[in-house]
């Protein structure tokens, strides 16, 4: 049976991996909509290849170019944030939500409100707006499938089991490219060094988050919303080989772990085929070749981001949204060469401790207001001199 598909963020790494799987299983999918931020050439090429009904570019200034690129194809072209939400609201069997950052919040909500299945790869949806999003899922009868390898691993381990039976959920972290560096070395780390992930091929922002361990902190907050067993039952362990993607321990002390290659096509395939399975082109896991799997506790002295994320989750309300917004500003400043690597977490902590946190947001608009205000605060702090800069 052919199913309909929309991909929000088609030109990013998750979008590319999704389309690779669709390309190998063309008879199973009818592509309805593809979106991108500003990469008109690639978006148009993909829309033509997959015979999409509509292609949407977020940057309105790119609309004319998109129309030219799609001329004669019969594919509709649109642009702007409202157009993103409109296509996300079109009823389809599955929406892959892979727009990076808070720009993806409104389209994710639109996809949820149409009541279909949403394969979620946008961290900010649950980090910044977890309570709002999960309430919308319940209200509209939508199905949320986690694309992140860690949450997808947990989802697979929990299949057929009750959350009441769970003793502990453990998220695994590679530790990133700077895992063994001293604090002094970390202070001098460059952007090129921070994005050189040893296992995963990811964008610059998420690669820096992996290097600071903030990525794992954000995933802890996501897991808190996806699998509400209580923060005291959520843990993190550093596992440099990135073979075990997460583990679930049950109250009888049985532990289930999901293993697989470091390839996002594995969790994406899990979502696309759910509740069944599909063939993937990924290399099979060769444990003998890998040789050994090692584990270590996170070092929150060198990498304080996981501590900050847990504290934000414990505080609840607007704190996770403030954490995420401040981190986005800090990472952008680091990538631009404005602050050092270790200042990323320090700036986030500074924003979190800068004053009384706003009330818990009840709507998406309130989440976005919190986000804007936290970004403004972080940007203001960037303009000040503080120790180490």
N, C-alpha and C positions, 0 to 999 in steps of 0.2 A: 504494500500500500504506500503510495506516495504521500509524503507529509510536507506541509508548507513551513517555510523557514525565513526568519528575519535575522540579520546579523548587524548589531549596533557596534560599530568599530571594526569594519571589515578589513581595513588595511593595516591594523596592528598585528602583533604577534599571535594573539589568541584568534583573531579573525582569520589570519592566514592559515593557522593550523586547522581551524574549523572547515575552511573552504577546501583544504587539501583532502580532508576526509570526505567531504561532499563530492568532490571531483572524482573520487574513487568509487563512489556509490551514487552516481547521478540519477539512476532510476528511482531511488528512494526519496528524493527531495525535489521540491519546487521552491526556488528562491523567490521570495516576494519583494524584500527590500534589503538594500545594502547601504550603509552609511560610513562616512569618514569625516575627519575634521577639516582637512584642507588639501588632501592628496588627490586632486582631481584626476590626474592621468591614470593612476592605479585603480581608483574607484570606477572610472568609466570602463576600463579594460575588464575588470571583474564583473561589472554589471552586464556587459556584452557577453562575456564568456558563459555566465550562468543564466542569461536571459531573465534578469531581474525585472520586476514590474516597475520599480522606482529606485532611483539612487538619490541620496540626500547628502549634501555637504554642509557641515555646521557653519563654516565661514561663508556668510552671505556674499562677500565680495567675489567668491569663486563661482557663483551660479552661472554667469555668462559663459565661462570657460567649460563648465560641466555640460551645459546645453550644446555647445559646439562639439564637445567630445562624444556626445551621445546622438548627434544629429543623424537622422535616418534609421535609427535602431528601434524606434517605437517605445523606448524606455523613458518614463517620466523623470524629469529632473526637478529637484527642489533644494532649498537651502534655508538655514537658520535654525535656531533652537526650537521654535514652534513646529517647524517641519519635522524635526527629529522626534518630537513627542507625538505628532500626528501619525507617522509611520509606525512608531512603537505601539500605538494604540490599535493598529489594524489587526484583526483577529488572524492568528496563525497558530499552527500546532506547536511551534517552538520559537522562542526568541533567545538568541545568544547575546547577552548584554556585556559588551567588552569595551565600552567607552571608558577611558581612564579619567579619574578625578571626579570632582563634584559636578562636572559638566554632564556626567552620566546619570545623576540622581533623578531628574525629571523624566527622562526617557525610560528608566527602569520602572519608575512608578506607573507610567502610562502602560507599559507592558504588563505589569502586575494587574492593573485595573481592568484589562481586557480578559483576564481570567484564564489565560493559557498557561503553558509551561515556560518558565524562564530559567535558562541556564546562566547563572550569575557569575561573571568574572570581574565585576566592578566592586572593589573592596569598600569604597566609600559608601555604597548603599547601606551596608550593615554597620560599618564603623561609625558613620556620622548620623545615620537615620535608622538604626536597628529597630527600635520600638515602633517607629512609624511604618517602616516597611513590613515588618512581620505582622503587624495589625492589618495592613492592607492585604497581605496574602490571605489571611484568615477571612477577611471581610468579602473578598472577591472570589474566593475559591480557587486561587491560583496555586500552581505547584512550583516550588523553588528548588532547583538542583544546583549544588555547588560545583563550580568549575575548578577553583583553586585546588591544586593537587592534594594539599593537606586535608581540606574539608571534604573533598571528594573521597579521599581515603577513609575518613571517618564515616561518611555516608555509606560507603560500601561495607565497612566493618559492622555497622549497626543494622544492616538489612535483616529483617525478621526478628530483631531484638527490641525490647522495650527499654526506654531511657531509664526507667526505674531500676533496671538491673545493672546499670553502669556504675562502676566504682571510680574509674578515672579515665580521662581522655588525654592522650599525650600527643602534642604536635611536635613533629621533628623539624629541626632547622639545620641547614647545611653549615651555618656559621659564616658563610660568605667568603670572599677572597682575602679578607684581613683577619681571619679567625685567630691566627697564632701571633699576631703583631702585638708588641708591647704598647703601653699607653703613649710613650714618647714617639714611637713609630706612627701610631694612629694620628697623632696631632699633625704630622707632616704628610699624611696620605693625600694623593692627588685624585682628581675625578677619574682619570683613566685607570688608576689602580682600583678604585672603589667599584667601578662598573665591570671589571674583568672577572665575572663570576666563573668559578671552576666547573660548575655542573649544568647550569641553565643558561639558555640564550634569551635574555629579557631586555626590555627597554631600560633607558638610563635611570629613570626615577625609581623603578622597582628594584633595580640592581643596587642602587645606593641604599635603599631601604633594607635590602638583604645584608649589605655590608655593615650597617649600623645595628642590625637585628630589629629595627622598627617593624619590618615586614612581619616578623613573627609576633610582635606585640599587637599589630593590627589584626592578624589572623586569630589571636587569642580573643579579641573583642568580637570578631565575626563568629567564632565558635560558640561564644557565650549566647549569641542570639539564635544560631542555627540548631544548637544542641544544648538546650537549657538544663544542664545538670548541676549548675552552681559553679561559681568561679573557683571554689576550693577543690573542685574535681577536674580542673583544667590545668595541665602542666606543659612544659616545654623541655625538650632534650636536644642537645646538639648532636647531629649524626652526619658527619662530613661526606659520607658516600652518597647521600640522597637516594638510597635504595628503598628504605622503609619510609613511607610518606606520612604515616601517622598510625597510632595504635589506640585500641580501646580495651581497657581492662574491665572485666565484669566482676560482680560481687563474689562469684565462686573462684576468683583469681585466675580464670582463664583470660588470656590476652590475645586478641585478634589484631593482626597487622596487615596493612595493604602494601605490597611491594611492587615495584615496576621500574622501568627505565626513566631517566630524567628527560621526559618528552611530554609536552603538554597535550599531545594528541591522545595520550592514554586517558586522562580524566575527561577530555572533551568527548572522546568516543563513548565513554561510560554514560555521559549525559545524553548524547544524541540517540543512543540505542535504548536507553532506559525505558522500561524495566528489563529489556533483553540485553544482548551483547552483540557487538559487531566486530568484523575483522579490522585490524589496524596495521599500518605498515611499519610499526615500531620494531626495533630489534628485540628479540626475546631476552629475558633476563638470564645472565650466565653467572650464577653465584660462584662457581669454581674459579672463573676468570677474575671475578672481583676479589676473591680471596678472604676478606674479612670485613666485618661491619663493626664500627666502633661508636661509642657514645660518651658524652660528657655533659656535665651540668653547664648551663649558661653562666657566663661571667658578667655579672651586672655592674662590676666596677669599670671594666673596659667598655662594656656595651650596656649602658643604663636604659636603653629604649624599652626593653621588655618590662622593666620595673615601672616606668612611666605609664606604659599602656595598661598594665594591671591596675595601677592606682586610678587611672581614668575610668576603667571598667567598674572598679569598686565604687567610685564616686557616682557613676551613672549620670543620668540627665544629659546635660550639654557637654560634659567633660570629654567624651570620646570625639565629638565633632570638633572641639577646640584643639585637641591633640592632633587630629588628622590635618586640620587646616594649618596649624603652626608647622607641622612637619613638612607639608608640601612647600611652604614658603622657605623653610630652612634648607631643604634639599635643592630647590631651585637656586638659592643663594650659593650653596656649595658648588653646584655644577657650573655656576657663572664665575667662580673664583673669588667670591666676596667674603666667604668665611671658611675656616678650616673644618676638617671632617668632624672632630670632636665637638665642635660648636653646634652641630645639628641638634643633638639631644639637649644640650644646654639651652638653646633658644626655645625649644619646645617646653622644657621645664619652666623657663622664665615666663612664657606666656601663660602656662597653666597656673602659675603662682602669682600672676600679676594683679589679681583682684577677685572679687566675688564672681563666681561662674553664673551665667544667665540661667533662667529656669529651664527645665527639661522641655525641649521642643515637642509640640503636639502635632504639628503639620510639617509638610515638606518646605513650605515657605519659611517657617520658623527655623528649620534646620539650616536653610541657605542663609538666613540672617545671621545666625550664630557663626556660620562659616566665614561670611564676609567680615564680621567684626573681629574674629580671631586672626584672620589674615592681615587686617589693618594693624592690629596690635603687634603681630610678629614683624611686619614691615617697619613699624615705628621703632621697634627694638633694634632692627638691623641698622638703622641710621645712627644708633648710639654706639659709642666705644665701650666695650666691656672687656674684662680681663681675658687675655689670651689673643685678642684680635690685633 
